[in-house]
């Protein structure tokens, strides 16, 4: 439960910094680096929490297989959708329309 509170705390802190503290119309230097560090920190926390869960660790093989299957289906569906849309819109591989 404390993880949800931590995530919400990050969201509220970011909102307050962005709306109240940050100067209006002025670019904040190094904001991209700050965001990268914070994203890595959140990913690290999520990995630590997931890695400490015995149920997840004991079923990691089936989770990996399901993730692999979902990835294959998502890629195949995307390729089919793009191919069908190109045919419907009469476009070549470069996106140029041929009437």
MODELLER restraints for C-alpha pairs under 7 A, 6 or more apart:
rsr = mdl.restraints
at = mdl.atoms
rsr.add(forms.Gaussian(group=physical.xy_distance, feature=features.Distance(at['CA:50:A'], at['CA:56:A']), mean=6.81, stdev=0.5))
rsr.add(forms.Gaussian(group=physical.xy_distance, feature=features.Distance(at['CA:51:A'], at['CA:57:A']), mean=6.59, stdev=0.5))
rsr.add(forms.Gaussian(group=physical.xy_distance, feature=features.Distance(at['CA:86:A'], at['CA:92:A']), mean=6.78, stdev=0.5))
rsr.add(forms.Gaussian(group=physical.xy_distance, feature=features.Distance(at['CA:90:A'], at['CA:97:A']), mean=5.63, stdev=0.5))
rsr.add(forms.Gaussian(group=physical.xy_distance, feature=features.Distance(at['CA:90:A'], at['CA:98:A']), mean=5.73, stdev=0.5))
rsr.add(forms.Gaussian(group=physical.xy_distance, feature=features.Distance(at['CA:90:A'], at['CA:99:A']), mean=6.74, stdev=0.5))
rsr.add(forms.Gaussian(group=physical.xy_distance, feature=features.Distance(at['CA:91:A'], at['CA:97:A']), mean=4.33, stdev=0.5))
rsr.add(forms.Gaussian(group=physical.xy_distance, feature=features.Distance(at['CA:91:A'], at['CA:98:A']), mean=6.01, stdev=0.5))
